[in-house]
Amino acid sequence: MSRLLMRSLVIACLALLTIAGEARAQLASPADRPILRLDGNIQVRNDGNAAAFDLKMLQAAGVTKLATSTPWTDGKPEFEGILMRDLLKLVGAKGTTVTAIALNDYKVTIPASDFEKYPVLLAYRMNGELLKVREKGPLWIIYPRDQYKELDNKPTQGKWVWQIKEIVVN
């Protein structure tokens, strides 16, 4: 095989890898009404400068279950959702904090390091049922407080934001 042909094949392969990498960086548009908007320092978008997600998109990104007690529920409910670290990776988040914003515009800033250190869940189900607005839905940040005793405290409780509509990466 000639050097020119070999060089052409290498360039073609690199071009295909680049195209494939760019395709993976794309995020489909929501088919249904979005329930979450991610904004700020993110690399992957589908809604102007933001990333919008409907429930099916969150479910397709990976389902994790977590059973833990909370100060607001009885017993030890089982939550289902996406790990915050996986969601942030999906949009190419580059910040050190996230601000979770609720439907009533309540805001809490959370260190992104929490999501690497602990399996923090962005839950959309509790005990098999979709979270409704009157039940802290549609999305609720859940910390694994039973699995990590250091998370069973008032400062961490303040990070359990419910009725989330938007997350801003700072």
Backbone as a printed PyTorch tensor [residue, N CA C, xyz], in Angstrom:
tensor([[[  0.8440,  -1.1660,   0.0000],
         [  0.0000,   0.0000,   0.0000],
         [  0.8950,   1.2360,   0.0000]],

        [[  0.5500,   2.1750,  -0.8470],
         [  1.3780,   3.3650,  -0.9470],
         [  1.1950,   4.2540,   0.2810]],

        [[  2.2050,   5.0900,   0.5260],
         [  2.1360,   6.0180,   1.6650],
         [  0.9620,   6.9750,   1.5150]],

        [[  0.7120,   7.4000,   0.2860],
         [ -0.3710,   8.3390,   0.0440],
         [ -1.7200,   7.6900,   0.3740]],

        [[ -1.9100,   6.4440,  -0.0530],
         [ -3.1480,   5.7390,   0.2390],
         [ -3.2870,   5.5050,   1.7450]],

        [[ -2.2040,   5.1100,   2.4000],
         [ -2.2210,   4.8800,   3.8480],
         [ -2.5640,   6.1800,   4.5770]],

        [[ -1.9430,   7.2690,   4.1580],
         [ -2.2060,   8.5680,   4.7860],
         [ -3.6680,   8.9660,   4.5870]],

        [[ -4.2090,   8.7270,   3.4070],
         [ -5.6120,   9.0460,   3.1250],
         [ -6.5530,   8.2280,   4.0040]],

        [[ -6.2320,   6.9500,   4.1960],
         [ -7.0490,   6.0950,   5.0650],
         [ -7.0100,   6.5750,   6.5130]],

        [[ -5.8570,   6.9530,   6.9850],
         [ -5.7200,   7.4550,   8.3580],
         [ -6.5340,   8.7320,   8.5330]],

        [[ -6.4400,   9.6450,   7.5800],
         [ -7.1970,  10.8990,   7.6490],
         [ -8.6980,  10.6070,   7.6260]],

        [[ -9.1290,   9.6730,   6.7770],
         [-10.5500,   9.3210,   6.7070],
         [-11.0260,   8.7250,   8.0230]],

        [[-10.2310,   7.8560,   8.6120],
         [-10.5910,   7.2580,   9.9060],
         [-10.6900,   8.3160,  11.0030]],

        [[ -9.7450,   9.2240,  11.0390],
         [ -9.7890,  10.3050,  12.0340],
         [-11.0140,  11.1840,  11.8360]],

        [[-11.3590,  11.4500,  10.5860],
         [-12.5500,  12.2570,  10.3030],
         [-13.8070,  11.5420,  10.7970]],

        [[-13.8990,  10.2320,  10.5650],
         [-15.0500,   9.4650,  11.0450],
         [-15.1270,   9.4590,  12.5630]],

        [[-13.9940,   9.3170,  13.2170],
         [-13.9850,   9.3510,  14.6820],
         [-14.4340,  10.7140,  15.1940]],

        [[-14.0110,  11.7710,  14.5440],
         [-14.4230,  13.1230,  14.9330],
         [-15.9230,  13.2960,  14.7610]],

        [[-16.4430,  12.8480,  13.6270],
         [-17.8820,  12.9390,  13.3750],
         [-18.6470,  12.1130,  14.4020]],

        [[-18.1810,  10.9140,  14.7050],
         [-18.8490,  10.0660,  15.7000],
         [-18.8290,  10.7250,  17.0700]],

        [[-17.7080,  11.3390,  17.4260],
         [-17.6180,  12.0330,  18.7090],
         [-18.5760,  13.1980,  18.7880]],

        [[-18.7060,  13.9390,  17.6870],
         [-19.6500,  15.0510,  17.6540],
         [-21.0750,  14.5510,  17.7310]],

        [[-21.3760,  13.4160,  17.1170],
         [-22.7290,  12.8610,  17.1580],
         [-23.0840,  12.4730,  18.5900]],

        [[-22.1420,  11.9180,  19.3280],
         [-22.3920,  11.5510,  20.7200],
         [-22.6310,  12.7840,  21.5760]],

        [[-22.0840,  13.9200,  21.1680],
         [-22.2180,  15.1430,  21.9460],
         [-23.5550,  15.8360,  21.6920]],

        [[-24.3560,  15.3150,  20.7720],
         [-25.6620,  15.8900,  20.4840],
         [-26.6880,  15.4010,  21.4920]],

        [[-27.6770,  16.2230,  21.7480],
         [-28.7520,  15.8780,  22.6600],
         [-30.0500,  16.0630,  21.8980]],

        [[-30.8530,  15.0190,  21.8500],
         [-32.1320,  15.1000,  21.1440],
         [-33.0330,  16.1350,  21.8010]],

        [[-33.9650,  16.6380,  21.0480],
         [-34.9530,  17.5590,  21.6000],
         [-36.0280,  16.7590,  22.3210]],

        [[-36.6190,  17.3340,  23.3570],
         [-37.6740,  16.6120,  24.0740],
         [-38.8690,  16.3440,  23.1510]],

        [[-39.4140,  15.1290,  23.2390],
         [-40.6150,  14.7870,  22.4700],
         [-41.8620,  15.2580,  23.2150]],

        [[-41.7880,  15.2760,  24.5320],
         [-42.8980,  15.7160,  25.3730],
         [-42.5280,  17.0320,  26.0500]],

        [[-43.4340,  17.5250,  26.8770],
         [-43.1920,  18.7730,  27.6090],
         [-41.9610,  18.6050,  28.4960]],

        [[-40.9820,  19.5110,  28.3710],
         [-39.7910,  19.4150,  29.2230],
         [-40.1490,  19.5870,  30.7020]],

        [[-39.4560,  18.8090,  31.5570],
         [-39.6410,  18.9550,  33.0020],
         [-38.3820,  19.4990,  33.6690]],

        [[-37.3080,  19.6140,  32.8970],
         [-36.0490,  20.1050,  33.4540],
         [-35.2980,  20.8930,  32.3930]],

        [[-34.6860,  21.9740,  32.8540],
         [-33.8100,  22.7820,  32.0110],
         [-32.4640,  22.8820,  32.7220]],

        [[-31.3860,  22.5660,  31.9960],
         [-30.0250,  22.7420,  32.5040],
         [-29.4030,  23.8930,  31.7420]],

        [[-28.7810,  24.7940,  32.4840],
         [-28.2480,  26.0050,  31.8880],
         [-26.8730,  26.2860,  32.4900]],

        [[-26.2150,  27.3060,  32.0100],
         [-24.9320,  27.7160,  32.5740],
         [-23.7670,  27.1230,  31.8220]],

        [[-22.7690,  26.6880,  32.5620],
         [-21.5130,  26.2140,  31.9890],
         [-21.6440,  24.7540,  31.5550]],

        [[-22.3680,  24.5540,  30.4530],
         [-22.5520,  23.2170,  29.8800],
         [-22.1150,  23.2460,  28.4240]],

        [[-21.7220,  22.1040,  27.9180],
         [-21.2090,  22.0030,  26.5490],
         [-22.2280,  21.4190,  25.5750]],

        [[-23.1810,  20.6410,  26.0530],
         [-24.1420,  19.9570,  25.1910],
         [-25.5170,  20.5850,  25.4160]],

        [[-26.1100,  21.0680,  24.3200],
         [-27.3770,  21.8060,  24.4180],
         [-28.3560,  21.3140,  23.3510]],

        [[-29.6160,  21.5790,  23.5890],
         [-30.6350,  21.2870,  22.5850],
         [-31.7270,  22.3530,  22.5580]],

        [[-31.5540,  23.4110,  23.3540],
         [-32.5710,  24.4650,  23.4740],
         [-31.8600,  25.8130,  23.6400]],

        [[-31.3260,  26.3290,  22.5500],
         [-30.5530,  27.5610,  22.6360],
         [-29.2780,  27.3310,  23.4330]],

        [[-29.1000,  28.0720,  24.5170],
         [-27.9210,  27.9130,  25.3710],
         [-28.1450,  26.9320,  26.5060]],

        [[-29.2360,  26.1890,  26.4700],
         [-29.5850,  25.2790,  27.5570],
         [-29.8390,  23.8710,  27.0240]],

        [[-30.0380,  22.9630,  27.9590],
         [-30.4250,  21.5890,  27.6350],
         [-31.7720,  21.3410,  28.3020]],

        [[-32.7570,  20.9450,  27.5060],
         [-34.0930,  20.6640,  28.0200],
         [-34.3240,  19.1570,  27.9980]],

        [[-34.9740,  18.6530,  29.0520],
         [-35.2290,  17.2200,  29.1890],
         [-36.6940,  16.9750,  29.4960]],

        [[-37.2610,  15.9810,  28.8180],
         [-38.5550,  15.4690,  29.2450],
         [-38.2770,  14.2020,  30.0610]],

        [[-39.3180,  13.6200,  30.6270],
         [-39.1410,  12.4510,  31.4930],
         [-38.4780,  11.2930,  30.7550]],

        [[-38.8840,  11.0410,  29.5350],
         [-38.3260,   9.9160,  28.7730],
         [-36.8250,  10.0840,  28.5570]],

        [[-36.3840,  11.3050,  28.3320],
         [-34.9560,  11.5580,  28.1330],
         [-34.1800,  11.2610,  29.4180]],

        [[-34.7150,  11.6720,  30.5560],
         [-34.0410,  11.3940,  31.8370],
         [-33.9830,   9.8930,  32.0880]],

        [[-35.0760,   9.1960,  31.8050],
         [-35.0990,   7.7480,  32.0020],
         [-34.1110,   7.0470,  31.0740]],

        [[-34.0210,   7.5070,  29.8420],
         [-33.1150,   6.8870,  28.8670],
         [-31.6510,   7.1090,  29.2280]],

        [[-31.3700,   8.1510,  29.9970],
         [-29.9850,   8.4740,  30.3640],
         [-29.4500,   7.5650,  31.4620]],

        [[-30.3000,   6.7740,  32.0770],
         [-29.8380,   5.8480,  33.1060],
         [-30.7210,   5.9120,  34.3350]],

        [[-31.1530,   4.7520,  34.7820],
         [-32.0490,   4.6690,  35.9360],
         [-31.2800,   4.0980,  37.1250]],

        [[-31.3580,   4.8070,  38.2350],
         [-30.7550,   4.3480,  39.4870],
         [-31.8300,   4.3710,  40.5580]],

        [[-31.7990,   3.3690,  41.4310],
         [-32.7440,   3.3080,  42.5480],
         [-31.9920,   3.5090,  43.8500]],

        [[-32.6520,   4.1680,  44.7870],
         [-32.0440,   4.4580,  46.0760],
         [-33.1310,   4.4260,  47.1420]],

        [[-32.9560,   3.5750,  48.1360],
         [-33.8770,   3.5340,  49.2740],
         [-33.2020,   4.2580,  50.4300]],

        [[-33.8630,   5.2800,  50.9330],
         [-33.3200,   6.0430,  52.0490],
         [-34.4480,   6.7560,  52.7730]],

        [[-34.2790,   6.9590,  54.0550],
         [-35.2570,   7.7310,  54.8040],
         [-35.0580,   9.2110,  54.4950]],

        [[-36.1050,   9.9900,  54.7380],
         [-36.0190,  11.4400,  54.5740],
         [-36.7300,  12.0810,  55.7600]],

        [[-36.4540,  13.3270,  56.0530],
         [-37.1870,  14.0180,  57.1080],
         [-38.6470,  14.3020,  56.7330]],

        [[-39.0300,  14.1290,  55.4450],
         [-40.3500,  14.5220,  54.9630],
         [-41.2470,  13.3530,  54.5990]],

        [[-40.7420,  12.1180,  54.7460],
         [-41.5340,  10.9420,  54.3880],
         [-41.4910,   9.9290,  55.5310]],

        [[-42.4150,   8.9910,  55.4900],
         [-42.4250,   7.9000,  56.4710],
         [-41.5960,   6.7390,  55.9460]],

        [[-40.9730,   6.0190,  56.8650],
         [-40.2330,   4.8240,  56.4880],
         [-39.0050,   5.1240,  55.6580]],

        [[-38.7580,   4.2050,  54.7310],
         [-37.5750,   4.2820,  53.8770],
         [-38.0190,   4.0880,  52.4250]],

        [[-38.5500,   5.1490,  51.8060],
         [-39.0470,   5.0030,  50.4370],
         [-37.9260,   4.6910,  49.4470]],

        [[-38.3360,   4.0670,  48.3430],
         [-37.3910,   3.8010,  47.2570],
         [-37.6020,   4.8620,  46.1770]],

        [[-36.5390,   5.5780,  45.8970],
         [-36.5570,   6.6160,  44.8720],
         [-35.9170,   6.0740,  43.6040]],

        [[-36.3550,   6.6100,  42.4820],
         [-35.8040,   6.2230,  41.1880],
         [-35.5430,   7.4900,  40.3880]],

        [[-34.3940,   7.5240,  39.7380],
         [-34.0490,   8.6840,  38.9270],
         [-32.6870,   8.5220,  38.2960]],

        [[-32.0870,   9.6420,  37.9810],
         [-30.7550,   9.6450,  37.3710],
         [-29.7670,  10.2150,  38.3820]],

        [[-28.5830,   9.6240,  38.4340],
         [-27.5460,  10.1880,  39.3000],
         [-27.1770,  11.5720,  38.7950]],

        [[-27.0530,  12.4990,  39.7030],
         [-26.6910,  13.8680,  39.3200],
         [-25.3700,  13.8980,  38.5630]],

        [[-24.4010,  13.0950,  38.9760],
         [-23.1080,  13.1090,  38.2810],
         [-23.2640,  12.6540,  36.8330]],

        [[-24.1530,  11.6950,  36.5790],
         [-24.3840,  11.2250,  35.2130],
         [-25.0830,  12.2940,  34.3690]],

        [[-26.0310,  12.9830,  34.9720],
         [-26.7240,  14.0580,  34.2670],
         [-25.7510,  15.1740,  33.8960]],

        [[-24.8930,  15.5420,  34.8350],
         [-23.9230,  16.6070,  34.5610],
         [-22.9160,  16.1870,  33.4940]],

        [[-22.5210,  14.9280,  33.4920],
         [-21.6140,  14.4350,  32.4420],
         [-22.3060,  14.4670,  31.0850]],

        [[-23.5780,  14.1170,  31.0710],
         [-24.3360,  14.0750,  29.8300],
         [-24.3510,  15.4290,  29.1260]],

        [[-24.3960,  16.4990,  29.8850],
         [-24.4270,  17.8460,  29.2770],
         [-23.0590,  18.5040,  29.2490]],

        [[-22.0240,  17.7700,  29.6380],
         [-20.6720,  18.3290,  29.6040],
         [-20.5040,  19.4960,  30.5610]],

        [[-21.0370,  19.3500,  31.7730],
         [-20.9460,  20.4250,  32.7750],
         [-19.5040,  20.6610,  33.1750]],

        [[-19.1380,  21.9340,  33.3210],
         [-17.7620,  22.3080,  33.6460],
         [-17.6610,  23.1700,  34.9020]],

        [[-18.7070,  23.2720,  35.6710],
         [-18.6940,  24.1540,  36.8350],
         [-18.3100,  23.4660,  38.1270]],

        [[-18.1870,  24.2620,  39.1770],
         [-17.8500,  23.7430,  40.5120],
         [-19.0550,  23.7400,  41.4420]],

        [[-20.1300,  24.4180,  41.0220],
         [-21.3690,  24.4040,  41.7900],
         [-22.5470,  24.3050,  40.8310]],

        [[-23.6780,  23.8800,  41.3810],
         [-24.9300,  23.9350,  40.6360],
         [-25.9480,  24.6580,  41.5160]],

        [[-26.8040,  25.4050,  40.8720],
         [-27.9110,  26.0370,  41.5740],
         [-29.1780,  25.3350,  41.1370]],

        [[-29.8470,  24.7050,  42.0950],
         [-31.1160,  24.0340,  41.8310],
         [-32.2290,  25.0340,  42.0920]],

        [[-33.1190,  25.1790,  41.1130],
         [-34.2020,  26.1570,  41.1900],
         [-35.5360,  25.4140,  41.1470]],

        [[-36.3770,  25.6920,  42.1480],
         [-37.6780,  25.0350,  42.2630],
         [-38.7540,  25.8080,  41.5090]],

        [[-39.9070,  25.1940,  41.3830],
         [-41.0380,  25.8190,  40.6930],
         [-41.4330,  27.1550,  41.3230]],

        [[-41.2460,  27.2920,  42.6450],
         [-41.5870,  28.5450,  43.3270],
         [-40.4010,  29.5160,  43.3600]],

        [[-39.3620,  29.2230,  42.5550],
         [-38.1350,  30.0200,  42.4250],
         [-37.2160,  29.9530,  43.6480]],

        [[-37.4710,  29.0420,  44.5830],
         [-36.5430,  28.7680,  45.6790],
         [-35.2530,  28.2480,  45.0550]],

        [[-34.1100,  28.7270,  45.5430],
         [-32.8110,  28.3550,  44.9700],
         [-31.8600,  27.8740,  46.0560]],

        [[-31.0780,  26.8550,  45.7180],
         [-30.0180,  26.3680,  46.5950],
         [-28.7980,  26.0820,  45.7340]],

        [[-27.6450,  26.5690,  46.1730],
         [-26.3940,  26.2790,  45.4810],
         [-25.7170,  25.1060,  46.1730]],

        [[-25.3160,  24.1250,  45.3650],
         [-24.7530,  22.8690,  45.8600],
         [-23.3830,  22.6720,  45.2180]],

        [[-22.3620,  22.2880,  46.0130],
         [-21.0620,  21.9900,  45.4010],
         [-21.1790,  20.7810,  44.4620]],

        [[-20.6530,  20.8940,  43.2650],
         [-20.6740,  19.7790,  42.3200],
         [-19.8940,  18.5860,  42.8670]],

        [[-18.9650,  18.8310,  43.7610],
         [-18.1900,  17.7380,  44.3620],
         [-19.0860,  16.7730,  45.1480]],

        [[-20.2320,  17.2360,  45.6450],
         [-21.1780,  16.3320,  46.3220],
         [-21.5730,  15.1870,  45.4040]],

        [[-21.7380,  15.4870,  44.1220],
         [-22.2350,  14.4960,  43.1800],
         [-21.1710,  13.4840,  42.7750]],

        [[-19.9130,  13.8630,  42.9220],
         [-18.8260,  12.9170,  42.6650],
         [-18.5680,  12.0500,  43.8990]],

        [[-18.7000,  12.6420,  45.0540],
         [-18.4150,  11.9370,  46.3040],
         [-19.5300,  10.9740,  46.7090]],

        [[-20.7920,  11.3530,  46.4200],
         [-21.9490,  10.5640,  46.8420],
         [-22.8680,  10.2830,  45.6530]],

        [[-23.6090,   9.1670,  45.7000],
         [-24.5800,   8.8820,  44.6350],
         [-25.8790,   9.6680,  44.8570]],

        [[-25.8090,  10.9670,  44.6040],
         [-26.9650,  11.8530,  44.7720],
         [-27.8810,  11.6670,  43.5690]],

        [[-29.1550,  11.5050,  43.8590],
         [-30.1340,  11.1760,  42.8290],
         [-31.0160,  12.3750,  42.4960]],

        [[-31.3130,  12.5420,  41.2230],
         [-32.3670,  13.4480,  40.7960],
         [-33.5650,  12.5340,  40.5350]],

        [[-34.4440,  12.4460,  41.5280],
         [-35.5310,  11.4640,  41.5010],
         [-36.7610,  11.9910,  40.7910]],

        [[-37.4100,  11.0860,  40.0520],
         [-38.6960,  11.3750,  39.4290],
         [-39.7630,  10.3660,  39.8560]],

        [[-39.3720,   9.3440,  40.6150],
         [-40.3130,   8.3580,  41.1580],
         [-40.0170,   8.1230,  42.6380]],

        [[-41.0740,   7.8400,  43.3820],
         [-40.9450,   7.3920,  44.7650],
         [-41.8970,   6.2080,  44.9330]],

        [[-41.3340,   5.0970,  45.3940],
         [-42.1060,   3.8560,  45.5680],
         [-42.8730,   3.4840,  44.2980]],

        [[-42.2140,   3.6430,  43.1600],
         [-42.7830,   3.2410,  41.8770],
         [-43.7180,   4.2380,  41.2310]],

        [[-44.0760,   5.2960,  41.9300],
         [-45.0090,   6.2930,  41.4030],
         [-44.2590,   7.5550,  40.9810]],

        [[-44.6510,   8.1160,  39.8340],
         [-44.0620,   9.3830,  39.4170],
         [-44.3500,  10.4370,  40.4780]],

        [[-43.3490,  11.2600,  40.7640],
         [-43.5270,  12.3430,  41.7240],
         [-44.4040,  13.4250,  41.1030]],

        [[-45.4470,  13.7980,  41.8170],
         [-46.3280,  14.8820,  41.3750],
         [-45.9140,  16.1480,  42.1060]],

        [[-46.3090,  17.2870,  41.5880],
         [-45.9350,  18.5720,  42.1930],
         [-46.3240,  18.6060,  43.6680]],

        [[-47.5150,  18.1330,  44.0070],
         [-47.9370,  18.1720,  45.4120],
         [-47.1750,  17.1640,  46.2890]],

        [[-46.3920,  16.2880,  45.6440],
         [-45.5840,  15.2910,  46.3590],
         [-44.0960,  15.5300,  46.1320]],

        [[-43.7130,  16.7920,  45.9860],
         [-42.3300,  17.2190,  45.8360],
         [-41.7610,  16.9830,  44.4370]],

        [[-42.6170,  16.7140,  43.4750],
         [-42.1790,  16.4780,  42.1130],
         [-42.2780,  17.7230,  41.2540]],

        [[-41.9220,  17.6560,  40.0220],
         [-41.6510,  16.4260,  39.2900],
         [-40.2600,  15.8460,  39.5460]],

        [[-39.3520,  16.6560,  40.0920],
         [-37.9810,  16.1970,  40.3410],
         [-37.5520,  16.6210,  41.7350]],

        [[-36.8050,  15.7380,  42.3990],
         [-36.3920,  15.9770,  43.7830],
         [-34.9650,  15.4660,  43.9590]],

        [[-34.0820,  16.3050,  44.4620],
         [-32.7000,  15.8780,  44.7480],
         [-32.7120,  15.0780,  46.0430]],

        [[-32.1890,  13.8510,  45.9540],
         [-32.1890,  12.9120,  47.0870],
         [-30.7470,  12.5380,  47.4280]],

        [[-30.3740,  12.7900,  48.6750],
         [-29.0590,  12.3840,  49.1790],
         [-29.1790,  11.0230,  49.8720]],

        [[-28.1730,  10.1660,  49.7470],
         [-28.2160,   8.8390,  50.3750],
         [-27.8360,   8.9030,  51.8600]],

        [[-28.6710,   9.5360,  52.6480],
         [-28.3300,   9.8140,  54.0450],
         [-28.2330,   8.5640,  54.8990]],

        [[-28.9650,   7.4970,  54.5630],
         [-28.8670,   6.2620,  55.3530],
         [-27.5680,   5.5160,  55.0750]],

        [[-27.0540,   5.6430,  53.8760],
         [-25.8230,   4.9620,  53.4930],
         [-24.5810,   5.7330,  53.9260]],

        [[-24.7100,   7.0350,  54.1060],
         [-23.5860,   7.8950,  54.4930],
         [-24.0490,   8.7570,  55.6730]],

        [[-23.7290,   8.3200,  56.8580],
         [-24.2180,   8.9860,  58.0720],
         [-23.8160,  10.4590,  58.1390]],

        [[-22.7020,  10.8380,  57.5060],
         [-22.2780,  12.2340,  57.5210],
         [-23.2470,  13.1510,  56.7580]],

        [[-24.1750,  12.5590,  56.0160],
         [-25.1500,  13.3460,  55.2710],
         [-26.4430,  13.5850,  56.0550]],

        [[-26.5540,  12.9780,  57.2220],
         [-27.7630,  13.1130,  58.0500],
         [-27.6160,  14.3180,  58.9660]],

        [[-27.7470,  15.5260,  58.3830],
         [-27.5920,  16.7660,  59.1360],
         [-28.3820,  17.8840,  58.4660]],

        [[-28.5600,  18.9790,  59.1900],
         [-29.3570,  20.1160,  58.6860],
         [-28.7570,  20.7590,  57.4300]],

        [[-27.4350,  21.0020,  57.3520],
         [-26.9030,  21.6070,  56.1200],
         [-27.1880,  20.7660,  54.8720]],

        [[-27.0840,  19.4480,  54.9840],
         [-27.3770,  18.5890,  53.8340],
         [-28.8740,  18.5960,  53.5380]],

        [[-29.6990,  18.6290,  54.5680],
         [-31.1530,  18.6830,  54.3460],
         [-31.5320,  19.8840,  53.4910]],

        [[-30.8060,  20.9730,  53.6350],
         [-31.0750,  22.1660,  52.8450],
         [-30.8060,  21.9880,  51.3600]],

        [[-30.0850,  20.9370,  50.9990],
         [-29.7680,  20.6670,  49.5920],
         [-30.7840,  19.7330,  48.9250]],

        [[-31.7250,  19.2080,  49.7050],
         [-32.7450,  18.3020,  49.1730],
         [-33.8370,  19.1320,  48.4990]],

        [[-33.5250,  19.7540,  47.4110],
         [-34.4720,  20.6330,  46.7370],
         [-35.5130,  19.7880,  46.0050]],

        [[-36.7810,  20.1550,  46.1790],
         [-37.8560,  19.4650,  45.4640],
         [-38.5470,  20.4280,  44.5280]],

        [[-39.4100,  19.8720,  43.7050],
         [-40.1190,  20.6180,  42.6590],
         [-39.1300,  21.3590,  41.7480]],

        [[-38.0450,  20.6870,  41.4210],
         [-37.0010,  21.3090,  40.5950],
         [-37.5070,  21.5130,  39.1740]],

        [[-37.2190,  22.7060,  38.6530],
         [-37.5490,  23.0090,  37.2560],
         [-36.2830,  23.3200,  36.4540]],

        [[-35.2170,  23.7740,  37.1650],
         [-34.0090,  24.1840,  36.4480],
         [-32.7750,  23.9540,  37.3150]],

        [[-31.6770,  23.6220,  36.6410],
         [-30.3700,  23.4850,  37.2920],
         [-29.3940,  24.3450,  36.4920]],

        [[-28.7050,  25.2220,  37.1800],
         [-27.7230,  26.0990,  36.5260],
         [-26.3300,  25.6850,  37.0130]],

        [[-25.4560,  25.3850,  36.0630],
         [-24.0860,  25.0020,  36.3870],
         [-23.2290,  26.2540,  36.4040]],

        [[-22.5620,  26.4800,  37.5380],
         [-21.7180,  27.6710,  37.7190],
         [-20.2460,  27.2890,  37.7820]]])
